[in-house]
Amino acid sequence: MPTYSYRCTECDNAFDIQQALSDDSLTECPSCKGKLRKLFNTVGVTFNGSGFYRTDSRSSGDSKSSSSSSSSSSSSSS
């Protein structure tokens, strides 16, 4: 279940709560019954492994094209 952050516009009470995606957003502060506002945070994403960098796809593409051209040239000479 994802965790959502809320902050009250009246009393500045801030808290996090786990809610299902199908649950409605909270609208009332549990402390003062004021209006809540959902906070959005940045999410860090890390891409690991091969295939995520320009140099990864370029080096594998060059070796395939050179091996296919050498095999086609050797088969045509036989």
PDB file of N, CA, C and O in Angstrom:
ATOM      1  N   MET A   1       0.840  -1.179   0.000  1.00  0.00           N
ATOM      2  CA  MET A   1       0.000   0.000   0.000  1.00  0.00           C
ATOM      3  C   MET A   1       0.886   1.244   0.000  1.00  0.00           C
ATOM      4  O   MET A   1       1.871   1.302   0.735  1.00  0.00           O
ATOM      5  N   PRO A   2       0.544   2.229  -0.813  1.00  0.00           N
ATOM      6  CA  PRO A   2       1.341   3.453  -0.848  1.00  0.00           C
ATOM      7  C   PRO A   2       1.109   4.324   0.387  1.00  0.00           C
ATOM      8  O   PRO A   2       0.056   4.274   1.022  1.00  0.00           O
ATOM      9  N   THR A   3       2.115   5.112   0.701  1.00  0.00           N
ATOM     10  CA  THR A   3       2.039   6.054   1.810  1.00  0.00           C
ATOM     11  C   THR A   3       1.851   7.455   1.257  1.00  0.00           C
ATOM     12  O   THR A   3       2.598   7.881   0.376  1.00  0.00           O
ATOM     13  N   TYR A   4       0.864   8.173   1.762  1.00  0.00           N
ATOM     14  CA  TYR A   4       0.566   9.534   1.324  1.00  0.00           C
ATOM     15  C   TYR A   4       0.837  10.512   2.460  1.00  0.00           C
ATOM     16  O   TYR A   4       0.645  10.188   3.632  1.00  0.00           O
ATOM     17  N   SER A   5       1.284  11.706   2.100  1.00  0.00           N
ATOM     18  CA  SER A   5       1.558  12.762   3.074  1.00  0.00           C
ATOM     19  C   SER A   5       0.475  13.825   2.963  1.00  0.00           C
ATOM     20  O   SER A   5       0.078  14.220   1.866  1.00  0.00           O
ATOM     21  N   TYR A   6       0.005  14.279   4.119  1.00  0.00           N
ATOM     22  CA  TYR A   6      -1.020  15.323   4.183  1.00  0.00           C
ATOM     23  C   TYR A   6      -0.548  16.430   5.118  1.00  0.00           C
ATOM     24  O   TYR A   6       0.244  16.196   6.031  1.00  0.00           O
ATOM     25  N   ARG A   7      -1.053  17.650   4.870  1.00  0.00           N
ATOM     26  CA  ARG A   7      -0.799  18.781   5.765  1.00  0.00           C
ATOM     27  C   ARG A   7      -2.074  19.594   5.866  1.00  0.00           C
ATOM     28  O   ARG A   7      -2.740  19.854   4.864  1.00  0.00           O
ATOM     29  N   CYS A   8      -2.406  19.993   7.082  1.00  0.00           N
ATOM     30  CA  CYS A   8      -3.595  20.794   7.329  1.00  0.00           C
ATOM     31  C   CYS A   8      -3.324  22.248   6.950  1.00  0.00           C
ATOM     32  O   CYS A   8      -2.254  22.781   7.247  1.00  0.00           O
ATOM     33  N   THR A   9      -4.298  22.892   6.292  1.00  0.00           N
ATOM     34  CA  THR A   9      -4.140  24.299   5.911  1.00  0.00           C
ATOM     35  C   THR A   9      -4.433  25.231   7.083  1.00  0.00           C
ATOM     36  O   THR A   9      -4.082  26.410   7.031  1.00  0.00           O
ATOM     37  N   GLU A  10      -5.067  24.726   8.135  1.00  0.00           N
ATOM     38  CA  GLU A  10      -5.428  25.545   9.297  1.00  0.00           C
ATOM     39  C   GLU A  10      -4.348  25.507  10.383  1.00  0.00           C
ATOM     40  O   GLU A  10      -3.858  26.553  10.808  1.00  0.00           O
ATOM     41  N   CYS A  11      -3.982  24.310  10.830  1.00  0.00           N
ATOM     42  CA  CYS A  11      -3.063  24.184  11.975  1.00  0.00           C
ATOM     43  C   CYS A  11      -1.669  23.701  11.589  1.00  0.00           C
ATOM     44  O   CYS A  11      -0.830  23.525  12.473  1.00  0.00           O
ATOM     45  N   ASP A  12      -1.389  23.480  10.308  1.00  0.00           N
ATOM     46  CA  ASP A  12      -0.095  22.998   9.809  1.00  0.00           C
ATOM     47  C   ASP A  12       0.296  21.622  10.356  1.00  0.00           C
ATOM     48  O   ASP A  12       1.478  21.277  10.372  1.00  0.00           O
ATOM     49  N   ASN A  13      -0.670  20.848  10.796  1.00  0.00           N
ATOM     50  CA  ASN A  13      -0.414  19.483  11.235  1.00  0.00           C
ATOM     51  C   ASN A  13      -0.063  18.652   9.997  1.00  0.00           C
ATOM     52  O   ASN A  13      -0.820  18.631   9.027  1.00  0.00           O
ATOM     53  N   ALA A  14       1.083  17.970  10.031  1.00  0.00           N
ATOM     54  CA  ALA A  14       1.518  17.140   8.902  1.00  0.00           C
ATOM     55  C   ALA A  14       1.632  15.696   9.371  1.00  0.00           C
ATOM     56  O   ALA A  14       2.107  15.426  10.474  1.00  0.00           O
ATOM     57  N   PHE A  15       1.191  14.768   8.519  1.00  0.00           N
ATOM     58  CA  PHE A  15       1.267  13.354   8.861  1.00  0.00           C
ATOM     59  C   PHE A  15       1.271  12.522   7.591  1.00  0.00           C
ATOM     60  O   PHE A  15       0.894  12.992   6.518  1.00  0.00           O
ATOM     61  N   ASP A  16       1.707  11.267   7.734  1.00  0.00           N
ATOM     62  CA  ASP A  16       1.719  10.290   6.650  1.00  0.00           C
ATOM     63  C   ASP A  16       0.729   9.188   6.984  1.00  0.00           C
ATOM     64  O   ASP A  16       0.543   8.839   8.150  1.00  0.00           O
ATOM     65  N   ILE A  17       0.097   8.645   5.956  1.00  0.00           N
ATOM     66  CA  ILE A  17      -0.858   7.564   6.170  1.00  0.00           C
ATOM     67  C   ILE A  17      -0.798   6.606   4.989  1.00  0.00           C
ATOM     68  O   ILE A  17      -0.633   7.019   3.841  1.00  0.00           O
ATOM     69  N   GLN A  18      -0.934   5.314   5.293  1.00  0.00           N
ATOM     70  CA  GLN A  18      -0.976   4.307   4.233  1.00  0.00           C
ATOM     71  C   GLN A  18      -2.421   4.126   3.801  1.00  0.00           C
ATOM     72  O   GLN A  18      -3.305   3.886   4.623  1.00  0.00           O
ATOM     73  N   GLN A  19      -2.648   4.246   2.490  1.00  0.00           N
ATOM     74  CA  GLN A  19      -3.978   4.084   1.938  1.00  0.00           C
ATOM     75  C   GLN A  19      -3.906   3.227   0.683  1.00  0.00           C
ATOM     76  O   GLN A  19      -2.906   3.250  -0.035  1.00  0.00           O
ATOM     77  N   ALA A  20      -4.951   2.483   0.424  1.00  0.00           N
ATOM     78  CA  ALA A  20      -5.043   1.726  -0.821  1.00  0.00           C
ATOM     79  C   ALA A  20      -5.301   2.697  -1.968  1.00  0.00           C
ATOM     80  O   ALA A  20      -5.810   3.796  -1.750  1.00  0.00           O
ATOM     81  N   LEU A  21      -4.953   2.297  -3.178  1.00  0.00           N
ATOM     82  CA  LEU A  21      -5.182   3.153  -4.328  1.00  0.00           C
ATOM     83  C   LEU A  21      -6.663   3.433  -4.540  1.00  0.00           C
ATOM     84  O   LEU A  21      -7.028   4.477  -5.081  1.00  0.00           O
ATOM     85  N   SER A  22      -7.504   2.522  -4.123  1.00  0.00           N
ATOM     86  CA  SER A  22      -8.942   2.695  -4.301  1.00  0.00           C
ATOM     87  C   SER A  22      -9.577   3.585  -3.230  1.00  0.00           C
ATOM     88  O   SER A  22     -10.726   3.998  -3.388  1.00  0.00           O
ATOM     89  N   ASP A  23      -8.855   3.891  -2.140  1.00  0.00           N
ATOM     90  CA  ASP A  23      -9.389   4.742  -1.071  1.00  0.00           C
ATOM     91  C   ASP A  23      -9.469   6.195  -1.527  1.00  0.00           C
ATOM     92  O   ASP A  23      -8.645   6.655  -2.317  1.00  0.00           O
ATOM     93  N   ASP A  24     -10.469   6.911  -1.021  1.00  0.00           N
ATOM     94  CA  ASP A  24     -10.593   8.341  -1.294  1.00  0.00           C
ATOM     95  C   ASP A  24      -9.559   9.114  -0.480  1.00  0.00           C
ATOM     96  O   ASP A  24      -9.127   8.667   0.583  1.00  0.00           O
ATOM     97  N   SER A  25      -9.168  10.283  -0.995  1.00  0.00           N
ATOM     98  CA  SER A  25      -8.220  11.143  -0.285  1.00  0.00           C
ATOM     99  C   SER A  25      -8.876  11.696   0.969  1.00  0.00           C
ATOM    100  O   SER A  25     -10.085  11.926   0.997  1.00  0.00           O
ATOM    101  N   LEU A  26      -8.070  11.910   2.008  1.00  0.00           N
ATOM    102  CA  LEU A  26      -8.585  12.506   3.232  1.00  0.00           C
ATOM    103  C   LEU A  26      -8.826  13.996   3.002  1.00  0.00           C
ATOM    104  O   LEU A  26      -8.067  14.645   2.281  1.00  0.00           O
ATOM    105  N   THR A  27      -9.876  14.536   3.609  1.00  0.00           N
ATOM    106  CA  THR A  27     -10.203  15.953   3.416  1.00  0.00           C
ATOM    107  C   THR A  27     -10.289  16.727   4.720  1.00  0.00           C
ATOM    108  O   THR A  27     -10.297  17.958   4.707  1.00  0.00           O
ATOM    109  N   GLU A  28     -10.354  16.022   5.852  1.00  0.00           N
ATOM    110  CA  GLU A  28     -10.536  16.685   7.139  1.00  0.00           C
ATOM    111  C   GLU A  28      -9.419  16.332   8.103  1.00  0.00           C
ATOM    112  O   GLU A  28      -9.108  15.156   8.298  1.00  0.00           O
ATOM    113  N   CYS A  29      -8.815  17.346   8.707  1.00  0.00           N
ATOM    114  CA  CYS A  29      -7.726  17.159   9.672  1.00  0.00           C
ATOM    115  C   CYS A  29      -8.243  16.441  10.911  1.00  0.00           C
ATOM    116  O   CYS A  29      -9.281  16.817  11.454  1.00  0.00           O
ATOM    117  N   PRO A  30      -7.530  15.409  11.366  1.00  0.00           N
ATOM    118  CA  PRO A  30      -7.973  14.706  12.568  1.00  0.00           C
ATOM    119  C   PRO A  30      -7.792  15.538  13.845  1.00  0.00           C
ATOM    120  O   PRO A  30      -8.430  15.248  14.857  1.00  0.00           O
ATOM    121  N   SER A  31      -6.934  16.565  13.814  1.00  0.00           N
ATOM    122  CA  SER A  31      -6.683  17.389  15.004  1.00  0.00           C
ATOM    123  C   SER A  31      -7.696  18.516  15.164  1.00  0.00           C
ATOM    124  O   SER A  31      -8.321  18.661  16.214  1.00  0.00           O
ATOM    125  N   CYS A  32      -7.850  19.324  14.092  1.00  0.00           N
ATOM    126  CA  CYS A  32      -8.666  20.531  14.222  1.00  0.00           C
ATOM    127  C   CYS A  32      -9.883  20.549  13.301  1.00  0.00           C
ATOM    128  O   CYS A  32     -10.649  21.513  13.308  1.00  0.00           O
ATOM    129  N   LYS A  33     -10.068  19.492  12.511  1.00  0.00           N
ATOM    130  CA  LYS A  33     -11.180  19.381  11.549  1.00  0.00           C
ATOM    131  C   LYS A  33     -11.069  20.395  10.411  1.00  0.00           C
ATOM    132  O   LYS A  33     -12.059  20.690   9.742  1.00  0.00           O
ATOM    133  N   GLY A  34      -9.857  20.933  10.190  1.00  0.00           N
ATOM    134  CA  GLY A  34      -9.613  21.863   9.088  1.00  0.00           C
ATOM    135  C   GLY A  34      -9.427  21.111   7.778  1.00  0.00           C
ATOM    136  O   GLY A  34      -9.507  19.883   7.736  1.00  0.00           O
ATOM    137  N   LYS A  35      -9.178  21.859   6.716  1.00  0.00           N
ATOM    138  CA  LYS A  35      -9.040  21.291   5.373  1.00  0.00           C
ATOM    139  C   LYS A  35      -7.633  20.731   5.184  1.00  0.00           C
ATOM    140  O   LYS A  35      -6.650  21.405   5.492  1.00  0.00           O
ATOM    141  N   LEU A  36      -7.532  19.491   4.674  1.00  0.00           N
ATOM    142  CA  LEU A  36      -6.245  18.853   4.418  1.00  0.00           C
ATOM    143  C   LEU A  36      -5.822  19.068   2.974  1.00  0.00           C
ATOM    144  O   LEU A  36      -6.643  19.208   2.068  1.00  0.00           O
ATOM    145  N   ARG A  37      -4.521  19.088   2.799  1.00  0.00           N
ATOM    146  CA  ARG A  37      -3.944  19.189   1.468  1.00  0.00           C
ATOM    147  C   ARG A  37      -2.943  18.049   1.303  1.00  0.00           C
ATOM    148  O   ARG A  37      -2.094  17.828   2.167  1.00  0.00           O
ATOM    149  N   LYS A  38      -3.048  17.324   0.180  1.00  0.00           N
ATOM    150  CA  LYS A  38      -2.134  16.214  -0.086  1.00  0.00           C
ATOM    151  C   LYS A  38      -0.804  16.778  -0.563  1.00  0.00           C
ATOM    152  O   LYS A  38      -0.768  17.654  -1.428  1.00  0.00           O
ATOM    153  N   LEU A  39       0.297  16.272   0.004  1.00  0.00           N
ATOM    154  CA  LEU A  39       1.641  16.707  -0.381  1.00  0.00           C
ATOM    155  C   LEU A  39       2.224  15.721  -1.384  1.00  0.00           C
ATOM    156  O   LEU A  39       2.034  14.511  -1.262  1.00  0.00           O
ATOM    157  N   PHE A  40       2.927  16.242  -2.363  1.00  0.00           N
ATOM    158  CA  PHE A  40       3.571  15.398  -3.363  1.00  0.00           C
ATOM    159  C   PHE A  40       5.076  15.516  -3.204  1.00  0.00           C
ATOM    160  O   PHE A  40       5.620  16.620  -3.169  1.00  0.00           O
ATOM    161  N   ASN A  41       5.737  14.390  -3.108  1.00  0.00           N
ATOM    162  CA  ASN A  41       7.181  14.352  -2.923  1.00  0.00           C
ATOM    163  C   ASN A  41       7.853  13.815  -4.175  1.00  0.00           C
ATOM    164  O   ASN A  41       7.233  13.113  -4.974  1.00  0.00           O
ATOM    165  N   THR A  42       9.115  14.147  -4.338  1.00  0.00           N
ATOM    166  CA  THR A  42       9.874  13.605  -5.454  1.00  0.00           C
ATOM    167  C   THR A  42      10.236  12.152  -5.160  1.00  0.00           C
ATOM    168  O   THR A  42      10.392  11.757  -4.005  1.00  0.00           O
ATOM    169  N   VAL A  43      10.361  11.386  -6.201  1.00  0.00           N
ATOM    170  CA  VAL A  43      10.688   9.976  -6.071  1.00  0.00           C
ATOM    171  C   VAL A  43      12.022   9.741  -6.758  1.00  0.00           C
ATOM    172  O   VAL A  43      12.202  10.112  -7.918  1.00  0.00           O
ATOM    173  N   GLY A  44      12.946   9.133  -6.056  1.00  0.00           N
ATOM    174  CA  GLY A  44      14.241   8.816  -6.641  1.00  0.00           C
ATOM    175  C   GLY A  44      14.173   7.510  -7.408  1.00  0.00           C
ATOM    176  O   GLY A  44      13.690   6.504  -6.890  1.00  0.00           O
ATOM    177  N   VAL A  45      14.653   7.525  -8.631  1.00  0.00           N
ATOM    178  CA  VAL A  45      14.643   6.330  -9.469  1.00  0.00           C
ATOM    179  C   VAL A  45      16.076   6.034  -9.888  1.00  0.00           C
ATOM    180  O   VAL A  45      16.792   6.924 -10.348  1.00  0.00           O
ATOM    181  N   THR A  46      16.488   4.792  -9.730  1.00  0.00           N
ATOM    182  CA  THR A  46      17.822   4.365 -10.130  1.00  0.00           C
ATOM    183  C   THR A  46      17.693   3.227 -11.120  1.00  0.00           C
ATOM    184  O   THR A  46      17.035   2.225 -10.840  1.00  0.00           O
ATOM    185  N   PHE A  47      18.321   3.377 -12.279  1.00  0.00           N
ATOM    186  CA  PHE A  47      18.311   2.331 -13.284  1.00  0.00           C
ATOM    187  C   PHE A  47      19.622   1.560 -13.192  1.00  0.00           C
ATOM    188  O   PHE A  47      20.691   2.123 -13.426  1.00  0.00           O
ATOM    189  N   ASN A  48      19.546   0.289 -12.856  1.00  0.00           N
ATOM    190  CA  ASN A  48      20.722  -0.549 -12.727  1.00  0.00           C
ATOM    191  C   ASN A  48      20.703  -1.632 -13.798  1.00  0.00           C
ATOM    192  O   ASN A  48      19.643  -2.018 -14.292  1.00  0.00           O
ATOM    193  N   GLY A  49      21.877  -2.110 -14.144  1.00  0.00           N
ATOM    194  CA  GLY A  49      21.978  -3.183 -15.116  1.00  0.00           C
ATOM    195  C   GLY A  49      22.317  -2.668 -16.495  1.00  0.00           C
ATOM    196  O   GLY A  49      22.460  -1.464 -16.706  1.00  0.00           O
ATOM    197  N   SER A  50      22.442  -3.582 -17.426  1.00  0.00           N
ATOM    198  CA  SER A  50      22.805  -3.185 -18.776  1.00  0.00           C
ATOM    199  C   SER A  50      21.556  -2.784 -19.549  1.00  0.00           C
ATOM    200  O   SER A  50      20.449  -3.218 -19.231  1.00  0.00           O
ATOM    201  N   GLY A  51      21.747  -1.954 -20.564  1.00  0.00           N
ATOM    202  CA  GLY A  51      20.655  -1.540 -21.422  1.00  0.00           C
ATOM    203  C   GLY A  51      20.044  -0.212 -21.070  1.00  0.00           C
ATOM    204  O   GLY A  51      19.153   0.245 -21.786  1.00  0.00           O
ATOM    205  N   PHE A  52      20.474   0.440 -19.999  1.00  0.00           N
ATOM    206  CA  PHE A  52      19.884   1.705 -19.592  1.00  0.00           C
ATOM    207  C   PHE A  52      20.705   2.907 -20.036  1.00  0.00           C
ATOM    208  O   PHE A  52      20.248   4.043 -19.917  1.00  0.00           O
ATOM    209  N   TYR A  53      21.893   2.678 -20.538  1.00  0.00           N
ATOM    210  CA  TYR A  53      22.756   3.782 -20.915  1.00  0.00           C
ATOM    211  C   TYR A  53      22.974   3.780 -22.417  1.00  0.00           C
ATOM    212  O   TYR A  53      22.910   2.727 -23.052  1.00  0.00           O
ATOM    213  N   ARG A  54      23.225   4.925 -22.978  1.00  0.00           N
ATOM    214  CA  ARG A  54      23.419   5.058 -24.414  1.00  0.00           C
ATOM    215  C   ARG A  54      24.591   4.207 -24.896  1.00  0.00           C
ATOM    216  O   ARG A  54      24.534   3.622 -25.977  1.00  0.00           O
ATOM    217  N   THR A  55      25.640   4.138 -24.104  1.00  0.00           N
ATOM    218  CA  THR A  55      26.816   3.362 -24.490  1.00  0.00           C
ATOM    219  C   THR A  55      26.538   1.864 -24.473  1.00  0.00           C
ATOM    220  O   THR A  55      27.173   1.117 -25.218  1.00  0.00           O
ATOM    221  N   ASP A  56      25.593   1.403 -23.632  1.00  0.00           N
ATOM    222  CA  ASP A  56      25.261  -0.019 -23.586  1.00  0.00           C
ATOM    223  C   ASP A  56      24.624  -0.467 -24.896  1.00  0.00           C
ATOM    224  O   ASP A  56      25.040  -1.472 -25.473  1.00  0.00           O
ATOM    225  N   SER A  57      23.637   0.255 -25.361  1.00  0.00           N
ATOM    226  CA  SER A  57      22.947  -0.159 -26.578  1.00  0.00           C
ATOM    227  C   SER A  57      23.815   0.064 -27.803  1.00  0.00           C
ATOM    228  O   SER A  57      23.730  -0.693 -28.770  1.00  0.00           O
ATOM    229  N   ARG A  58      24.655   1.100 -27.773  1.00  0.00           N
ATOM    230  CA  ARG A  58      25.504   1.381 -28.928  1.00  0.00           C
ATOM    231  C   ARG A  58      26.552   0.287 -29.093  1.00  0.00           C
ATOM    232  O   ARG A  58      26.781  -0.171 -30.212  1.00  0.00           O
ATOM    233  N   SER A  59      27.194  -0.145 -28.006  1.00  0.00           N
ATOM    234  CA  SER A  59      28.254  -1.149 -28.129  1.00  0.00           C
ATOM    235  C   SER A  59      27.673  -2.495 -28.568  1.00  0.00           C
ATOM    236  O   SER A  59      28.308  -3.205 -29.347  1.00  0.00           O
ATOM    237  N   SER A  60      26.493  -2.857 -28.092  1.00  0.00           N
ATOM    238  CA  SER A  60      25.907  -4.133 -28.497  1.00  0.00           C
ATOM    239  C   SER A  60      25.398  -4.050 -29.935  1.00  0.00           C
ATOM    240  O   SER A  60      25.416  -5.054 -30.646  1.00  0.00           O
ATOM    241  N   GLY A  61      24.949  -2.884 -30.375  1.00  0.00           N
ATOM    242  CA  GLY A  61      24.483  -2.712 -31.746  1.00  0.00           C
ATOM    243  C   GLY A  61      25.628  -2.767 -32.731  1.00  0.00           C
ATOM    244  O   GLY A  61      25.469  -3.316 -33.822  1.00  0.00           O
ATOM    245  N   ASP A  62      26.797  -2.205 -32.375  1.00  0.00           N
ATOM    246  CA  ASP A  62      27.957  -2.221 -33.262  1.00  0.00           C
ATOM    247  C   ASP A  62      28.493  -3.640 -33.449  1.00  0.00           C
ATOM    248  O   ASP A  62      28.872  -4.010 -34.560  1.00  0.00           O
ATOM    249  N   SER A  63      28.529  -4.426 -32.397  1.00  0.00           N
ATOM    250  CA  SER A  63      29.080  -5.778 -32.505  1.00  0.00           C
ATOM    251  C   SER A  63      28.159  -6.664 -33.335  1.00  0.00           C
ATOM    252  O   SER A  63      28.641  -7.545 -34.048  1.00  0.00           O
ATOM    253  N   LYS A  64      26.851  -6.456 -33.263  1.00  0.00           N
ATOM    254  CA  LYS A  64      25.919  -7.260 -34.056  1.00  0.00           C
ATOM    255  C   LYS A  64      26.052  -6.936 -35.535  1.00  0.00           C
ATOM    256  O   LYS A  64      26.059  -7.833 -36.378  1.00  0.00           O
ATOM    257  N   SER A  65      26.160  -5.639 -35.846  1.00  0.00           N
ATOM    258  CA  SER A  65      26.235  -5.253 -37.255  1.00  0.00           C
ATOM    259  C   SER A  65      27.550  -5.693 -37.872  1.00  0.00           C
ATOM    260  O   SER A  65      27.578  -6.078 -39.041  1.00  0.00           O
ATOM    261  N   SER A  66      28.639  -5.647 -37.116  1.00  0.00           N
ATOM    262  CA  SER A  66      29.930  -6.055 -37.664  1.00  0.00           C
ATOM    263  C   SER A  66      30.007  -7.575 -37.818  1.00  0.00           C
ATOM    264  O   SER A  66      30.620  -8.061 -38.768  1.00  0.00           O
ATOM    265  N   SER A  67      29.402  -8.332 -36.906  1.00  0.00           N
ATOM    266  CA  SER A  67      29.438  -9.790 -37.019  1.00  0.00           C
ATOM    267  C   SER A  67      28.534 -10.261 -38.158  1.00  0.00           C
ATOM    268  O   SER A  67      28.858 -11.237 -38.834  1.00  0.00           O
ATOM    269  N   SER A  68      27.411  -9.587 -38.378  1.00  0.00           N
ATOM    270  CA  SER A  68      26.529  -9.997 -39.466  1.00  0.00           C
ATOM    271  C   SER A  68      27.131  -9.652 -40.833  1.00  0.00           C
ATOM    272  O   SER A  68      26.943 -10.384 -41.804  1.00  0.00           O
ATOM    273  N   SER A  69      27.856  -8.527 -40.897  1.00  0.00           N
ATOM    274  CA  SER A  69      28.474  -8.167 -42.175  1.00  0.00           C
ATOM    275  C   SER A  69      29.646  -9.084 -42.486  1.00  0.00           C
ATOM    276  O   SER A  69      29.886  -9.401 -43.651  1.00  0.00           O
ATOM    277  N   SER A  70      30.385  -9.518 -41.460  1.00  0.00           N
ATOM    278  CA  SER A  70      31.507 -10.412 -41.710  1.00  0.00           C
ATOM    279  C   SER A  70      31.018 -11.810 -42.083  1.00  0.00           C
ATOM    280  O   SER A  70      31.643 -12.479 -42.905  1.00  0.00           O
ATOM    281  N   SER A  71      29.918 -12.257 -41.497  1.00  0.00           N
ATOM    282  CA  SER A  71      29.400 -13.570 -41.842  1.00  0.00           C
ATOM    283  C   SER A  71      28.792 -13.565 -43.238  1.00  0.00           C
ATOM    284  O   SER A  71      28.874 -14.567 -43.948  1.00  0.00           O
ATOM    285  N   SER A  72      28.180 -12.450 -43.644  1.00  0.00           N
ATOM    286  CA  SER A  72      27.601 -12.393 -44.992  1.00  0.00           C
ATOM    287  C   SER A  72      28.686 -12.299 -46.044  1.00  0.00           C
ATOM    288  O   SER A  72      28.534 -12.828 -47.146  1.00  0.00           O
ATOM    289  N   SER A  73      29.802 -11.618 -45.708  1.00  0.00           N
ATOM    290  CA  SER A  73      30.905 -11.520 -46.677  1.00  0.00           C
ATOM    291  C   SER A  73      31.617 -12.856 -46.814  1.00  0.00           C
ATOM    292  O   SER A  73      32.053 -13.207 -47.910  1.00  0.00           O
ATOM    293  N   SER A  74      31.743 -13.614 -45.719  1.00  0.00           N
ATOM    294  CA  SER A  74      32.426 -14.899 -45.798  1.00  0.00           C
ATOM    295  C   SER A  74      31.529 -15.938 -46.485  1.00  0.00           C
ATOM    296  O   SER A  74      32.042 -16.839 -47.148  1.00  0.00           O
ATOM    297  N   SER A  75      30.209 -15.831 -46.341  1.00  0.00           N
ATOM    298  CA  SER A  75      29.333 -16.797 -46.993  1.00  0.00           C
ATOM    299  C   SER A  75      29.243 -16.529 -48.502  1.00  0.00           C
ATOM    300  O   SER A  75      29.039 -17.459 -49.281  1.00  0.00           O
ATOM    301  N   SER A  76      29.393 -15.265 -48.916  1.00  0.00           N
ATOM    302  CA  SER A  76      29.319 -14.953 -50.327  1.00  0.00           C
ATOM    303  C   SER A  76      30.598 -15.356 -51.064  1.00  0.00           C
ATOM    304  O   SER A  76      30.568 -15.608 -52.269  1.00  0.00           O
ATOM    305  N   SER A  77      31.726 -15.418 -50.339  1.00  0.00           N
ATOM    306  CA  SER A  77      32.968 -15.792 -50.969  1.00  0.00           C
ATOM    307  C   SER A  77      33.127 -17.307 -51.068  1.00  0.00           C
ATOM    308  O   SER A  77      33.965 -17.769 -51.843  1.00  0.00           O
ATOM    309  N   SER A  78      32.352 -18.109 -50.309  1.00  0.00           N
ATOM    310  CA  SER A  78      32.486 -19.555 -50.338  1.00  0.00           C
ATOM    311  C   SER A  78      31.895 -20.164 -51.548  1.00  0.00           C
ATOM    312  O   SER A  78      31.934 -21.384 -51.708  1.00  0.00           O
TER     313      SER A  78
END
